Amino acid sequence: MSSAATQRLLNLKAAAVYLGGVSIWTVRALVANGDLKPVLLPSVRHPGETGRRLLFDVRDLDAAVDRWKQ
């Protein structure tokens, strides 16, 4: 099984840990403010809709950190 560091998509909790141990509520606020964009996979049960689970691309998290450093 892969560790979170080698996975491309991270769930909400893993993304919070990846960002330095911030709370999941901080990650949710970053999404609500448009600072982070989650990956929404297509729903298997309802074709044409997206699932509700928030996943985050590690590349997007890295890019966000780079933007915040400037």
CHARMM-style PDB file with segment names, atoms N, HN, CA, C and O in Angstrom:
ATOM      1  N   MET     1       0.840  -1.183   0.000  1.00  0.00      PROA
ATOM      2  CA  MET     1       0.000   0.000   0.000  1.00  0.00      PROA
ATOM      3  C   MET     1       0.881   1.242   0.000  1.00  0.00      PROA
ATOM      4  O   MET     1       1.917   1.266   0.665  1.00  0.00      PROA
ATOM      5  N   SER     2       0.482   2.266  -0.736  1.00  0.00      PROA
ATOM      6  HN  SER     2      -0.360   2.246  -1.276  1.00  0.00      PROA
ATOM      7  CA  SER     2       1.268   3.485  -0.864  1.00  0.00      PROA
ATOM      8  C   SER     2       1.114   4.364   0.365  1.00  0.00      PROA
ATOM      9  O   SER     2       0.061   4.383   1.002  1.00  0.00      PROA
ATOM     10  N   SER     3       2.164   5.086   0.687  1.00  0.00      PROA
ATOM     11  HN  SER     3       3.019   5.071   0.169  1.00  0.00      PROA
ATOM     12  CA  SER     3       2.050   6.079   1.746  1.00  0.00      PROA
ATOM     13  C   SER     3       1.451   7.341   1.152  1.00  0.00      PROA
ATOM     14  O   SER     3       1.427   7.505  -0.067  1.00  0.00      PROA
ATOM     15  N   ALA     4       0.964   8.241   2.013  1.00  0.00      PROA
ATOM     16  HN  ALA     4       0.984   8.108   3.003  1.00  0.00      PROA
ATOM     17  CA  ALA     4       0.343   9.471   1.547  1.00  0.00      PROA
ATOM     18  C   ALA     4       1.322  10.316   0.735  1.00  0.00      PROA
ATOM     19  O   ALA     4       0.905  11.065  -0.148  1.00  0.00      PROA
ATOM     20  N   ALA     5       2.612  10.204   1.023  1.00  0.00      PROA
ATOM     21  HN  ALA     5       2.951   9.595   1.740  1.00  0.00      PROA
ATOM     22  CA  ALA     5       3.608  11.010   0.317  1.00  0.00      PROA
ATOM     23  C   ALA     5       3.765  10.585  -1.140  1.00  0.00      PROA
ATOM     24  O   ALA     5       4.238  11.378  -1.954  1.00  0.00      PROA
ATOM     25  N   THR     6       3.380   9.354  -1.493  1.00  0.00      PROA
ATOM     26  HN  THR     6       2.995   8.710  -0.832  1.00  0.00      PROA
ATOM     27  CA  THR     6       3.539   8.893  -2.867  1.00  0.00      PROA
ATOM     28  C   THR     6       2.221   8.861  -3.629  1.00  0.00      PROA
ATOM     29  O   THR     6       2.210   8.545  -4.819  1.00  0.00      PROA
ATOM     30  N   GLN     7       1.123   9.177  -2.976  1.00  0.00      PROA
ATOM     31  HN  GLN     7       1.133   9.434  -2.010  1.00  0.00      PROA
ATOM     32  CA  GLN     7      -0.162   9.214  -3.651  1.00  0.00      PROA
ATOM     33  C   GLN     7      -0.336  10.555  -4.349  1.00  0.00      PROA
ATOM     34  O   GLN     7       0.132  11.582  -3.858  1.00  0.00      PROA
ATOM     35  N   ARG     8      -1.002  10.544  -5.478  1.00  0.00      PROA
ATOM     36  HN  ARG     8      -1.382   9.710  -5.877  1.00  0.00      PROA
ATOM     37  CA  ARG     8      -1.244  11.795  -6.208  1.00  0.00      PROA
ATOM     38  C   ARG     8      -2.414  12.554  -5.617  1.00  0.00      PROA
ATOM     39  O   ARG     8      -2.348  13.775  -5.478  1.00  0.00      PROA
ATOM     40  N   LEU     9      -3.491  11.851  -5.265  1.00  0.00      PROA
ATOM     41  HN  LEU     9      -3.544  10.859  -5.379  1.00  0.00      PROA
ATOM     42  CA  LEU     9      -4.667  12.499  -4.692  1.00  0.00      PROA
ATOM     43  C   LEU     9      -4.747  12.196  -3.201  1.00  0.00      PROA
ATOM     44  O   LEU     9      -4.624  11.046  -2.777  1.00  0.00      PROA
ATOM     45  N   LEU    10      -4.952  13.237  -2.423  1.00  0.00      PROA
ATOM     46  HN  LEU    10      -5.052  14.171  -2.768  1.00  0.00      PROA
ATOM     47  CA  LEU    10      -5.059  13.097  -0.974  1.00  0.00      PROA
ATOM     48  C   LEU    10      -6.466  13.486  -0.531  1.00  0.00      PROA
ATOM     49  O   LEU    10      -7.072  14.405  -1.081  1.00  0.00      PROA
ATOM     50  N   ASN    11      -6.978  12.769   0.474  1.00  0.00      PROA
ATOM     51  HN  ASN    11      -6.486  12.022   0.921  1.00  0.00      PROA
ATOM     52  CA  ASN    11      -8.270  13.160   1.025  1.00  0.00      PROA
ATOM     53  C   ASN    11      -8.095  14.397   1.895  1.00  0.00      PROA
ATOM     54  O   ASN    11      -6.979  14.890   2.058  1.00  0.00      PROA
ATOM     55  N   LEU    12      -9.169  14.890   2.444  1.00  0.00      PROA
ATOM     56  HN  LEU    12     -10.076  14.490   2.312  1.00  0.00      PROA
ATOM     57  CA  LEU    12      -9.157  16.135   3.205  1.00  0.00      PROA
ATOM     58  C   LEU    12      -8.179  16.084   4.378  1.00  0.00      PROA
ATOM     59  O   LEU    12      -7.389  17.008   4.574  1.00  0.00      PROA
ATOM     60  N   LYS    13      -8.232  15.021   5.141  1.00  0.00      PROA
ATOM     61  HN  LYS    13      -8.874  14.270   4.981  1.00  0.00      PROA
ATOM     62  CA  LYS    13      -7.367  14.893   6.313  1.00  0.00      PROA
ATOM     63  C   LYS    13      -5.895  14.803   5.908  1.00  0.00      PROA
ATOM     64  O   LYS    13      -5.042  15.443   6.523  1.00  0.00      PROA
ATOM     65  N   ALA    14      -5.597  14.018   4.884  1.00  0.00      PROA
ATOM     66  HN  ALA    14      -6.289  13.498   4.384  1.00  0.00      PROA
ATOM     67  CA  ALA    14      -4.208  13.870   4.431  1.00  0.00      PROA
ATOM     68  C   ALA    14      -3.685  15.184   3.853  1.00  0.00      PROA
ATOM     69  O   ALA    14      -2.512  15.514   4.028  1.00  0.00      PROA
ATOM     70  N   ALA    15      -4.548  15.938   3.164  1.00  0.00      PROA
ATOM     71  HN  ALA    15      -5.501  15.670   3.022  1.00  0.00      PROA
ATOM     72  CA  ALA    15      -4.134  17.234   2.624  1.00  0.00      PROA
ATOM     73  C   ALA    15      -3.799  18.198   3.757  1.00  0.00      PROA
ATOM     74  O   ALA    15      -2.841  18.964   3.656  1.00  0.00      PROA
ATOM     75  N   ALA    16      -4.579  18.166   4.832  1.00  0.00      PROA
ATOM     76  HN  ALA    16      -5.357  17.543   4.914  1.00  0.00      PROA
ATOM     77  CA  ALA    16      -4.313  19.024   5.990  1.00  0.00      PROA
ATOM     78  C   ALA    16      -2.961  18.680   6.613  1.00  0.00      PROA
ATOM     79  O   ALA    16      -2.199  19.572   6.989  1.00  0.00      PROA
ATOM     80  N   VAL    17      -2.671  17.393   6.721  1.00  0.00      PROA
ATOM     81  HN  VAL    17      -3.290  16.669   6.416  1.00  0.00      PROA
ATOM     82  CA  VAL    17      -1.373  16.960   7.247  1.00  0.00      PROA
ATOM     83  C   VAL    17      -0.260  17.385   6.304  1.00  0.00      PROA
ATOM     84  O   VAL    17       0.777  17.878   6.747  1.00  0.00      PROA
ATOM     85  N   TYR    18      -0.470  17.196   5.008  1.00  0.00      PROA
ATOM     86  HN  TYR    18      -1.313  16.795   4.649  1.00  0.00      PROA
ATOM     87  CA  TYR    18       0.535  17.547   3.995  1.00  0.00      PROA
ATOM     88  C   TYR    18       0.878  19.033   4.044  1.00  0.00      PROA
ATOM     89  O   TYR    18       2.024  19.419   3.810  1.00  0.00      PROA
ATOM     90  N   LEU    19      -0.114  19.862   4.348  1.00  0.00      PROA
ATOM     91  HN  LEU    19      -1.044  19.548   4.538  1.00  0.00      PROA
ATOM     92  CA  LEU    19       0.100  21.309   4.413  1.00  0.00      PROA
ATOM     93  C   LEU    19       0.706  21.752   5.737  1.00  0.00      PROA
ATOM     94  O   LEU    19       0.697  22.941   6.055  1.00  0.00      PROA
ATOM     95  N   GLY    20       1.218  20.835   6.490  1.00  0.00      PROA
ATOM     96  HN  GLY    20       1.226  19.869   6.231  1.00  0.00      PROA
ATOM     97  CA  GLY    20       1.928  21.198   7.717  1.00  0.00      PROA
ATOM     98  C   GLY    20       1.148  20.938   8.981  1.00  0.00      PROA
ATOM     99  O   GLY    20       1.507  21.436  10.048  1.00  0.00      PROA
ATOM    100  N   GLY    21       0.095  20.170   8.877  1.00  0.00      PROA
ATOM    101  HN  GLY    21      -0.197  19.765   8.010  1.00  0.00      PROA
ATOM    102  CA  GLY    21      -0.670  19.838  10.066  1.00  0.00      PROA
ATOM    103  C   GLY    21      -1.741  20.854  10.410  1.00  0.00      PROA
ATOM    104  O   GLY    21      -2.122  20.991  11.572  1.00  0.00      PROA
ATOM    105  N   VAL    22      -2.231  21.569   9.401  1.00  0.00      PROA
ATOM    106  HN  VAL    22      -1.922  21.457   8.457  1.00  0.00      PROA
ATOM    107  CA  VAL    22      -3.332  22.500   9.645  1.00  0.00      PROA
ATOM    108  C   VAL    22      -4.603  21.690   9.877  1.00  0.00      PROA
ATOM    109  O   VAL    22      -4.624  20.486   9.621  1.00  0.00      PROA
ATOM    110  N   SER    23      -5.651  22.332  10.354  1.00  0.00      PROA
ATOM    111  HN  SER    23      -5.634  23.310  10.562  1.00  0.00      PROA
ATOM    112  CA  SER    23      -6.904  21.618  10.593  1.00  0.00      PROA
ATOM    113  C   SER    23      -7.642  21.395   9.270  1.00  0.00      PROA
ATOM    114  O   SER    23      -7.391  22.082   8.280  1.00  0.00      PROA
ATOM    115  N   ILE    24      -8.546  20.434   9.276  1.00  0.00      PROA
ATOM    116  HN  ILE    24      -8.750  19.876  10.080  1.00  0.00      PROA
ATOM    117  CA  ILE    24      -9.360  20.199   8.077  1.00  0.00      PROA
ATOM    118  C   ILE    24     -10.246  21.406   7.798  1.00  0.00      PROA
ATOM    119  O   ILE    24     -10.606  21.670   6.651  1.00  0.00      PROA
ATOM    120  N   TRP    25     -10.596  22.142   8.863  1.00  0.00      PROA
ATOM    121  HN  TRP    25     -10.303  21.928   9.795  1.00  0.00      PROA
ATOM    122  CA  TRP    25     -11.432  23.335   8.684  1.00  0.00      PROA
ATOM    123  C   TRP    25     -10.665  24.437   7.967  1.00  0.00      PROA
ATOM    124  O   TRP    25     -11.257  25.229   7.234  1.00  0.00      PROA
ATOM    125  N   THR    26      -9.366  24.492   8.169  1.00  0.00      PROA
ATOM    126  HN  THR    26      -8.885  23.849   8.764  1.00  0.00      PROA
ATOM    127  CA  THR    26      -8.539  25.449   7.436  1.00  0.00      PROA
ATOM    128  C   THR    26      -8.534  25.094   5.954  1.00  0.00      PROA
ATOM    129  O   THR    26      -8.645  25.975   5.101  1.00  0.00      PROA
ATOM    130  N   VAL    27      -8.406  23.804   5.648  1.00  0.00      PROA
ATOM    131  HN  VAL    27      -8.316  23.088   6.341  1.00  0.00      PROA
ATOM    132  CA  VAL    27      -8.424  23.367   4.251  1.00  0.00      PROA
ATOM    133  C   VAL    27      -9.784  23.670   3.629  1.00  0.00      PROA
ATOM    134  O   VAL    27      -9.857  24.143   2.495  1.00  0.00      PROA
ATOM    135  N   ARG    28     -10.858  23.400   4.365  1.00  0.00      PROA
ATOM    136  HN  ARG    28     -10.798  23.015   5.286  1.00  0.00      PROA
ATOM    137  CA  ARG    28     -12.203  23.714   3.855  1.00  0.00      PROA
ATOM    138  C   ARG    28     -12.349  25.212   3.588  1.00  0.00      PROA
ATOM    139  O   ARG    28     -12.954  25.608   2.592  1.00  0.00      PROA
ATOM    140  N   ALA    29     -11.799  26.044   4.473  1.00  0.00      PROA
ATOM    141  HN  ALA    29     -11.308  25.722   5.282  1.00  0.00      PROA
ATOM    142  CA  ALA    29     -11.868  27.495   4.286  1.00  0.00      PROA
ATOM    143  C   ALA    29     -11.071  27.918   3.055  1.00  0.00      PROA
ATOM    144  O   ALA    29     -11.498  28.805   2.316  1.00  0.00      PROA
ATOM    145  N   LEU    30      -9.917  27.292   2.831  1.00  0.00      PROA
ATOM    146  HN  LEU    30      -9.570  26.572   3.431  1.00  0.00      PROA
ATOM    147  CA  LEU    30      -9.112  27.598   1.643  1.00  0.00      PROA
ATOM    148  C   LEU    30      -9.872  27.243   0.368  1.00  0.00      PROA
ATOM    149  O   LEU    30      -9.770  27.947  -0.637  1.00  0.00      PROA
ATOM    150  N   VAL    31     -10.630  26.155   0.411  1.00  0.00      PROA
ATOM    151  HN  VAL    31     -10.713  25.583   1.227  1.00  0.00      PROA
ATOM    152  CA  VAL    31     -11.463  25.776  -0.739  1.00  0.00      PROA
ATOM    153  C   VAL    31     -12.576  26.805  -0.925  1.00  0.00      PROA
ATOM    154  O   VAL    31     -12.823  27.263  -2.041  1.00  0.00      PROA
ATOM    155  N   ALA    32     -13.242  27.166   0.165  1.00  0.00      PROA
ATOM    156  HN  ALA    32     -13.041  26.794   1.071  1.00  0.00      PROA
ATOM    157  CA  ALA    32     -14.351  28.121   0.088  1.00  0.00      PROA
ATOM    158  C   ALA    32     -13.883  29.483  -0.432  1.00  0.00      PROA
ATOM    159  O   ALA    32     -14.624  30.170  -1.135  1.00  0.00      PROA
ATOM    160  N   ASN    33     -12.650  29.872  -0.083  1.00  0.00      PROA
ATOM    161  HN  ASN    33     -12.048  29.314   0.488  1.00  0.00      PROA
ATOM    162  CA  ASN    33     -12.094  31.153  -0.534  1.00  0.00      PROA
ATOM    163  C   ASN    33     -11.535  31.087  -1.951  1.00  0.00      PROA
ATOM    164  O   ASN    33     -11.179  32.117  -2.523  1.00  0.00      PROA
ATOM    165  N   GLY    34     -11.455  29.899  -2.516  1.00  0.00      PROA
ATOM    166  HN  GLY    34     -11.744  29.062  -2.051  1.00  0.00      PROA
ATOM    167  CA  GLY    34     -10.917  29.740  -3.865  1.00  0.00      PROA
ATOM    168  C   GLY    34      -9.401  29.605  -3.905  1.00  0.00      PROA
ATOM    169  O   GLY    34      -8.809  29.633  -4.984  1.00  0.00      PROA
ATOM    170  N   ASP    35      -8.760  29.457  -2.736  1.00  0.00      PROA
ATOM    171  HN  ASP    35      -9.241  29.435  -1.860  1.00  0.00      PROA
ATOM    172  CA  ASP    35      -7.306  29.315  -2.689  1.00  0.00      PROA
ATOM    173  C   ASP    35      -6.848  27.905  -3.047  1.00  0.00      PROA
ATOM    174  O   ASP    35      -5.727  27.717  -3.520  1.00  0.00      PROA
ATOM    175  N   LEU    36      -7.699  26.928  -2.825  1.00  0.00      PROA
ATOM    176  HN  LEU    36      -8.610  27.080  -2.440  1.00  0.00      PROA
ATOM    177  CA  LEU    36      -7.425  25.534  -3.208  1.00  0.00      PROA
ATOM    178  C   LEU    36      -8.605  25.015  -3.998  1.00  0.00      PROA
ATOM    179  O   LEU    36      -9.756  25.328  -3.694  1.00  0.00      PROA
ATOM    180  N   LYS    37      -8.315  24.216  -5.020  1.00  0.00      PROA
ATOM    181  HN  LYS    37      -7.380  23.961  -5.267  1.00  0.00      PROA
ATOM    182  CA  LYS    37      -9.391  23.625  -5.817  1.00  0.00      PROA
ATOM    183  C   LYS    37      -9.327  22.108  -5.656  1.00  0.00      PROA
ATOM    184  O   LYS    37      -8.312  21.490  -5.977  1.00  0.00      PROA
ATOM    185  N   PRO    38     -10.408  21.509  -5.161  1.00  0.00      PROA
ATOM    186  CA  PRO    38     -10.406  20.058  -5.013  1.00  0.00      PROA
ATOM    187  C   PRO    38     -10.666  19.355  -6.342  1.00  0.00      PROA
ATOM    188  O   PRO    38     -11.191  19.940  -7.289  1.00  0.00      PROA
ATOM    189  N   VAL    39     -10.285  18.095  -6.380  1.00  0.00      PROA
ATOM    190  HN  VAL    39      -9.859  17.620  -5.610  1.00  0.00      PROA
ATOM    191  CA  VAL    39     -10.589  17.222  -7.510  1.00  0.00      PROA
ATOM    192  C   VAL    39     -11.890  16.516  -7.157  1.00  0.00      PROA
ATOM    193  O   VAL    39     -11.973  15.839  -6.132  1.00  0.00      PROA
ATOM    194  N   LEU    40     -12.893  16.668  -7.992  1.00  0.00      PROA
ATOM    195  HN  LEU    40     -12.826  17.217  -8.825  1.00  0.00      PROA
ATOM    196  CA  LEU    40     -14.178  16.018  -7.751  1.00  0.00      PROA
ATOM    197  C   LEU    40     -14.360  14.909  -8.777  1.00  0.00      PROA
ATOM    198  O   LEU    40     -14.581  15.177  -9.958  1.00  0.00      PROA
ATOM    199  N   LEU    41     -14.269  13.677  -8.327  1.00  0.00      PROA
ATOM    200  HN  LEU    41     -14.090  13.460  -7.368  1.00  0.00      PROA
ATOM    201  CA  LEU    41     -14.404  12.533  -9.219  1.00  0.00      PROA
ATOM    202  C   LEU    41     -15.854  12.354  -9.646  1.00  0.00      PROA
ATOM    203  O   LEU    41     -16.763  12.734  -8.907  1.00  0.00      PROA
ATOM    204  N   PRO    42     -16.083  11.790 -10.810  1.00  0.00      PROA
ATOM    205  CA  PRO    42     -17.461  11.536 -11.246  1.00  0.00      PROA
ATOM    206  C   PRO    42     -18.153  10.551 -10.308  1.00  0.00      PROA
ATOM    207  O   PRO    42     -17.528   9.625  -9.790  1.00  0.00      PROA
ATOM    208  N   SER    43     -19.435  10.761 -10.100  1.00  0.00      PROA
ATOM    209  HN  SER    43     -19.942  11.513 -10.521  1.00  0.00      PROA
ATOM    210  CA  SER    43     -20.224   9.861  -9.271  1.00  0.00      PROA
ATOM    211  C   SER    43     -20.480   8.558 -10.014  1.00  0.00      PROA
ATOM    212  O   SER    43     -20.837   8.565 -11.192  1.00  0.00      PROA
ATOM    213  N   VAL    44     -20.300   7.456  -9.328  1.00  0.00      PROA
ATOM    214  HN  VAL    44     -20.010   7.450  -8.371  1.00  0.00      PROA
ATOM    215  CA  VAL    44     -20.572   6.151  -9.919  1.00  0.00      PROA
ATOM    216  C   VAL    44     -22.072   5.869  -9.885  1.00  0.00      PROA
ATOM    217  O   VAL    44     -22.613   5.251 -10.802  1.00  0.00      PROA
ATOM    218  N   ARG    45     -22.730   6.318  -8.843  1.00  0.00      PROA
ATOM    219  HN  ARG    45     -22.290   6.821  -8.098  1.00  0.00      PROA
ATOM    220  CA  ARG    45     -24.159   6.047  -8.665  1.00  0.00      PROA
ATOM    221  C   ARG    45     -25.052   6.984  -9.466  1.00  0.00      PROA
ATOM    222  O   ARG    45     -26.162   6.613  -9.849  1.00  0.00      PROA
ATOM    223  N   HSD    46     -24.572   8.190  -9.718  1.00  0.00      PROA
ATOM    224  HN  HSD    46     -23.670   8.491  -9.408  1.00  0.00      PROA
ATOM    225  CA  HSD    46     -25.377   9.181 -10.432  1.00  0.00      PROA
ATOM    226  C   HSD    46     -24.580   9.734 -11.613  1.00  0.00      PROA
ATOM    227  O   HSD    46     -23.902  10.753 -11.483  1.00  0.00      PROA
ATOM    228  N   PRO    47     -24.661   9.063 -12.762  1.00  0.00      PROA
ATOM    229  CA  PRO    47     -23.916   9.513 -13.940  1.00  0.00      PROA
ATOM    230  C   PRO    47     -24.216  10.974 -14.276  1.00  0.00      PROA
ATOM    231  O   PRO    47     -25.360  11.422 -14.200  1.00  0.00      PROA
ATOM    232  N   GLY    48     -23.173  11.699 -14.646  1.00  0.00      PROA
ATOM    233  HN  GLY    48     -22.243  11.335 -14.708  1.00  0.00      PROA
ATOM    234  CA  GLY    48     -23.322  13.109 -14.979  1.00  0.00      PROA
ATOM    235  C   GLY    48     -23.119  14.036 -13.795  1.00  0.00      PROA
ATOM    236  O   GLY    48     -23.036  15.252 -13.966  1.00  0.00      PROA
ATOM    237  N   GLU    49     -23.039  13.472 -12.589  1.00  0.00      PROA
ATOM    238  HN  GLU    49     -23.106  12.484 -12.450  1.00  0.00      PROA
ATOM    239  CA  GLU    49     -22.806  14.274 -11.392  1.00  0.00      PROA
ATOM    240  C   GLU    49     -21.431  13.960 -10.832  1.00  0.00      PROA
ATOM    241  O   GLU    49     -20.803  12.972 -11.213  1.00  0.00      PROA
ATOM    242  N   THR    50     -20.968  14.810  -9.923  1.00  0.00      PROA
ATOM    243  HN  THR    50     -21.479  15.613  -9.614  1.00  0.00      PROA
ATOM    244  CA  THR    50     -19.697  14.541  -9.256  1.00  0.00      PROA
ATOM    245  C   THR    50     -19.959  14.025  -7.854  1.00  0.00      PROA
ATOM    246  O   THR    50     -21.002  14.291  -7.254  1.00  0.00      PROA
ATOM    247  N   GLY    51     -18.989  13.282  -7.347  1.00  0.00      PROA
ATOM    248  HN  GLY    51     -18.142  13.066  -7.834  1.00  0.00      PROA
ATOM    249  CA  GLY    51     -19.078  12.807  -5.981  1.00  0.00      PROA
ATOM    250  C   GLY    51     -18.868  13.948  -5.005  1.00  0.00      PROA
ATOM    251  O   GLY    51     -18.427  15.030  -5.393  1.00  0.00      PROA
ATOM    252  N   ARG    52     -19.184  13.710  -3.738  1.00  0.00      PROA
ATOM    253  HN  ARG    52     -19.542  12.831  -3.423  1.00  0.00      PROA
ATOM    254  CA  ARG    52     -19.057  14.765  -2.732  1.00  0.00      PROA
ATOM    255  C   ARG    52     -17.699  14.767  -2.053  1.00  0.00      PROA
ATOM    256  O   ARG    52     -17.348  15.739  -1.385  1.00  0.00      PROA
ATOM    257  N   ARG    53     -16.943  13.717  -2.208  1.00  0.00      PROA
ATOM    258  HN  ARG    53     -17.228  12.927  -2.751  1.00  0.00      PROA
ATOM    259  CA  ARG    53     -15.660  13.594  -1.518  1.00  0.00      PROA
ATOM    260  C   ARG    53     -14.652  14.588  -2.071  1.00  0.00      PROA
ATOM    261  O   ARG    53     -14.478  14.704  -3.284  1.00  0.00      PROA
ATOM    262  N   LEU    54     -13.989  15.306  -1.167  1.00  0.00      PROA
ATOM    263  HN  LEU    54     -14.131  15.212  -0.181  1.00  0.00      PROA
ATOM    264  CA  LEU    54     -12.967  16.259  -1.565  1.00  0.00      PROA
ATOM    265  C   LEU    54     -11.616  15.563  -1.614  1.00  0.00      PROA
ATOM    266  O   LEU    54     -11.152  15.006  -0.619  1.00  0.00      PROA
ATOM    267  N   LEU    55     -10.996  15.602  -2.780  1.00  0.00      PROA
ATOM    268  HN  LEU    55     -11.373  16.054  -3.589  1.00  0.00      PROA
ATOM    269  CA  LEU    55      -9.650  15.070  -2.961  1.00  0.00      PROA
ATOM    270  C   LEU    55      -8.777  16.200  -3.479  1.00  0.00      PROA
ATOM    271  O   LEU    55      -9.252  17.102  -4.168  1.00  0.00      PROA
ATOM    272  N   PHE    56      -7.489  16.142  -3.138  1.00  0.00      PROA
ATOM    273  HN  PHE    56      -7.103  15.409  -2.578  1.00  0.00      PROA
ATOM    274  CA  PHE    56      -6.580  17.216  -3.514  1.00  0.00      PROA
ATOM    275  C   PHE    56      -5.357  16.639  -4.206  1.00  0.00      PROA
ATOM    276  O   PHE    56      -4.733  15.696  -3.721  1.00  0.00      PROA
ATOM    277  N   ASP    57      -5.029  17.227  -5.352  1.00  0.00      PROA
ATOM    278  HN  ASP    57      -5.537  17.994  -5.746  1.00  0.00      PROA
ATOM    279  CA  ASP    57      -3.850  16.826  -6.112  1.00  0.00      PROA
ATOM    280  C   ASP    57      -2.614  17.391  -5.406  1.00  0.00      PROA
ATOM    281  O   ASP    57      -2.553  18.584  -5.111  1.00  0.00      PROA
ATOM    282  N   VAL    58      -1.646  16.537  -5.141  1.00  0.00      PROA
ATOM    283  HN  VAL    58      -1.695  15.568  -5.381  1.00  0.00      PROA
ATOM    284  CA  VAL    58      -0.419  16.954  -4.459  1.00  0.00      PROA
ATOM    285  C   VAL    58       0.256  18.091  -5.229  1.00  0.00      PROA
ATOM    286  O   VAL    58       0.825  18.999  -4.624  1.00  0.00      PROA
ATOM    287  N   ARG    59       0.192  18.042  -6.545  1.00  0.00      PROA
ATOM    288  HN  ARG    59      -0.270  17.304  -7.036  1.00  0.00      PROA
ATOM    289  CA  ARG    59       0.809  19.105  -7.360  1.00  0.00      PROA
ATOM    290  C   ARG    59       0.141  20.456  -7.097  1.00  0.00      PROA
ATOM    291  O   ARG    59       0.810  21.487  -7.041  1.00  0.00      PROA
ATOM    292  N   ASP    60      -1.185  20.438  -6.937  1.00  0.00      PROA
ATOM    293  HN  ASP    60      -1.729  19.600  -6.982  1.00  0.00      PROA
ATOM    294  CA  ASP    60      -1.905  21.681  -6.642  1.00  0.00      PROA
ATOM    295  C   ASP    60      -1.548  22.198  -5.256  1.00  0.00      PROA
ATOM    296  O   ASP    60      -1.420  23.406  -5.057  1.00  0.00      PROA
ATOM    297  N   LEU    61      -1.386  21.294  -4.298  1.00  0.00      PROA
ATOM    298  HN  LEU    61      -1.490  20.313  -4.459  1.00  0.00      PROA
ATOM    299  CA  LEU    61      -0.992  21.704  -2.946  1.00  0.00      PROA
ATOM    300  C   LEU    61       0.401  22.326  -2.970  1.00  0.00      PROA
ATOM    301  O   LEU    61       0.645  23.350  -2.332  1.00  0.00      PROA
ATOM    302  N   ASP    62       1.317  21.693  -3.715  1.00  0.00      PROA
ATOM    303  HN  ASP    62       1.119  20.861  -4.233  1.00  0.00      PROA
ATOM    304  CA  ASP    62       2.677  22.238  -3.834  1.00  0.00      PROA
ATOM    305  C   ASP    62       2.659  23.617  -4.497  1.00  0.00      PROA
ATOM    306  O   ASP    62       3.370  24.525  -4.066  1.00  0.00      PROA
ATOM    307  N   ALA    63       1.846  23.770  -5.545  1.00  0.00      PROA
ATOM    308  HN  ALA    63       1.269  23.032  -5.895  1.00  0.00      PROA
ATOM    309  CA  ALA    63       1.754  25.057  -6.251  1.00  0.00      PROA
ATOM    310  C   ALA    63       1.183  26.128  -5.323  1.00  0.00      PROA
ATOM    311  O   ALA    63       1.631  27.274  -5.350  1.00  0.00      PROA
ATOM    312  N   ALA    64       0.203  25.762  -4.507  1.00  0.00      PROA
ATOM    313  HN  ALA    64      -0.160  24.831  -4.484  1.00  0.00      PROA
ATOM    314  CA  ALA    64      -0.375  26.724  -3.568  1.00  0.00      PROA
ATOM    315  C   ALA    64       0.664  27.179  -2.559  1.00  0.00      PROA
ATOM    316  O   ALA    64       0.752  28.368  -2.251  1.00  0.00      PROA
ATOM    317  N   VAL    65       1.449  26.250  -2.044  1.00  0.00      PROA
ATOM    318  HN  VAL    65       1.379  25.285  -2.294  1.00  0.00      PROA
ATOM    319  CA  VAL    65       2.504  26.614  -1.091  1.00  0.00      PROA
ATOM    320  C   VAL    65       3.504  27.551  -1.760  1.00  0.00      PROA
ATOM    321  O   VAL    65       3.937  28.528  -1.149  1.00  0.00      PROA
ATOM    322  N   ASP    66       3.868  27.270  -2.988  1.00  0.00      PROA
ATOM    323  HN  ASP    66       3.515  26.476  -3.484  1.00  0.00      PROA
ATOM    324  CA  ASP    66       4.791  28.150  -3.715  1.00  0.00      PROA
ATOM    325  C   ASP    66       4.208  29.561  -3.889  1.00  0.00      PROA
ATOM    326  O   ASP    66       4.933  30.548  -3.762  1.00  0.00      PROA
ATOM    327  N   ARG    67       2.900  29.659  -4.180  1.00  0.00      PROA
ATOM    328  HN  ARG    67       2.312  28.858  -4.283  1.00  0.00      PROA
ATOM    329  CA  ARG    67       2.257  30.968  -4.310  1.00  0.00      PROA
ATOM    330  C   ARG    67       2.264  31.717  -2.973  1.00  0.00      PROA
ATOM    331  O   ARG    67       2.492  32.926  -2.929  1.00  0.00      PROA
ATOM    332  N   TRP    68       2.015  30.997  -1.905  1.00  0.00      PROA
ATOM    333  HN  TRP    68       1.830  30.015  -1.940  1.00  0.00      PROA
ATOM    334  CA  TRP    68       1.933  31.627  -0.587  1.00  0.00      PROA
ATOM    335  C   TRP    68       3.300  32.092  -0.100  1.00  0.00      PROA
ATOM    336  O   TRP    68       3.375  32.975   0.754  1.00  0.00      PROA
ATOM    337  N   LYS    69       4.379  31.523  -0.619  1.00  0.00      PROA
ATOM    338  HN  LYS    69       4.318  30.805  -1.313  1.00  0.00      PROA
ATOM    339  CA  LYS    69       5.720  31.941  -0.215  1.00  0.00      PROA
ATOM    340  C   LYS    69       6.083  33.300  -0.788  1.00  0.00      PROA
ATOM    341  O   LYS    69       6.918  34.001  -0.216  1.00  0.00      PROA
ATOM    342  N   GLN    70       5.490  33.682  -1.880  1.00  0.00      PROA
ATOM    343  HN  GLN    70       4.812  33.113  -2.344  1.00  0.00      PROA
ATOM    344  CA  GLN    70       5.864  34.923  -2.569  1.00  0.00      PROA
ATOM    345  C   GLN    70       5.236  36.139  -1.938  1.00  0.00      PROA
ATOM    346  OT1 GLN    70       5.454  37.258  -2.403  1.00  0.00      PROA
TER     347      GLN     70
END
